[in-house]
Amino acid sequence: MEQNEAAPLPLLVVDGANVVGSVPDGWWRNRRGAAERLRDALVAVAERGVPDRPGPLEVVLVLEGAARGVAGVPGVRVAEADGSGDDRIVELVRAARTEAPDRPCLVVTADRELRARVGALGAGVTRPRSVRP
């Protein structure tokens, strides 16, 4: 049987606010700058992967509030949340699972409620330290 399309890469959805906020490095003085630094660090994550999920990965960084307006770069797509970043993450996971139910999907967050919500959709979860340089 010939396969016309390659299987999609595993999806890594990053809770930008949660990951940025996990390190008290002054991010609150420049939220957009902190989001840009995280986006740039995620390029390497897209290539190498995270513990228990080797790369390459499709990486989506979800940004909300004052961090919005950051452009994506090769290897990292940025998805802005008009409202709740958590709701946007759930939407992305739901869409990915609907489109390709067997596609591995992993969410980076320490938020317990969000971890439960995406877990109920079949996504795995990992902590912010897994994507920190």
N, C-alpha and C positions, 0 to 999 in steps of 0.2 A: 504494500500500500504506500503510495507516494504522499508525502506530507507537503502541503503547499505553504504553510506558514510555520515559522519557528515558534516554539512555545514562548509565551511572554516571560520576561525576567521576573524573579521574585520581587514583590513590591515592599518597600520600606517607607512607611509614612511616619514623619517626624513631627511631634508636637513641639513646635518652635518655642512657644512661650514657656513650656515646662522644661525643656532642655536648657534654654538660655538662663532661666531662673534657678537652675540647679547649682550654679556656681556663683557665689557672691563676689563678682569681679568688677562691679560698678556698672553693670549692664543697664540699670535703671536710668542712668544719665544720658544714654544714647541707645534706645531700643532698636532703632533701625540699623545702627552700626553693629550692634551685637548680633542681630539677625543676619547681616551680611557676613560676619566672621563665621557664624555657624554654617551658613550656606557654603562658604568656601571650604570649610573643613569637611563637609559632607561629600565633596567631590571624591576624596580618597576613600571614603566609606562606600560609595557607589562601586568603586573598583575592587576593593579588598573584601567588603562585606563586614559582618559583625559576628561576634561569637555564636557558634552553632548555625550560622547562615553565611557561607562564603559568597563572595561576589562572583560575577557582577550582579548588581541590583538596580532596579528602577527606584530612584529616591524622589520622594515628594515631601517638601518642607511646607508645613502649614503655618501661616502667619496671620496674626490678628492685631487689631488696634494700631498703636503707634508704629509697630514693626512692618505694617503693610507698605507696599510700594517697592519692595526689594525684587529685583528681576531674577529670573532663573539663569543658570549657566549650564553649559554642557555637562550632563551627568546629574544635575539636580533641577527638578521642576519645582516652582513655587506656586502654591495654591493659597489664595487669600480667602480669609473668612470674613464675610460681611458682618456676621454676628459672632456667635460662639465658635471658637476654634475647635472645641471638642465635637460640636455638631458637624463641622466641616470634615473632620477626620472620620467620623462615623459614616458620613455620606460617601467619602472616597473608598472606604473599606467595603461598604455595601455594594457600590458600583463595581469594584474590582471582583468581588466574590460572585456577583450576578453574571458578569461578563465571562469569567473563567473560574468556575467553582473549585478547581483543583490547583489554582495558582497560589503558591505560598504568599502570605501577606503577614507582615510584622509591623507593629506600631511601637514607636519609641516614646515612652511617657512613664512618669512615676505616679500619675493621677489615678487613684484607685477606682473611681467611678468610671473613668474613660477606659481603663483596663478591662473592667467588667463588661462595658458596652461593646467593645470591639471583640472581646473574647466570645461573647454570645453570637457574634457573626462568623466565628471560626478563625479569627486572626490571632496570631501569637503576639506576645508583648515582650519588650525588653526595656531595661532601665536606661536613663540618659547617659550614664557613664559608658555605655557600649558604643556611643558615637562621638565621645569627647576625644580630642587629640591627646 
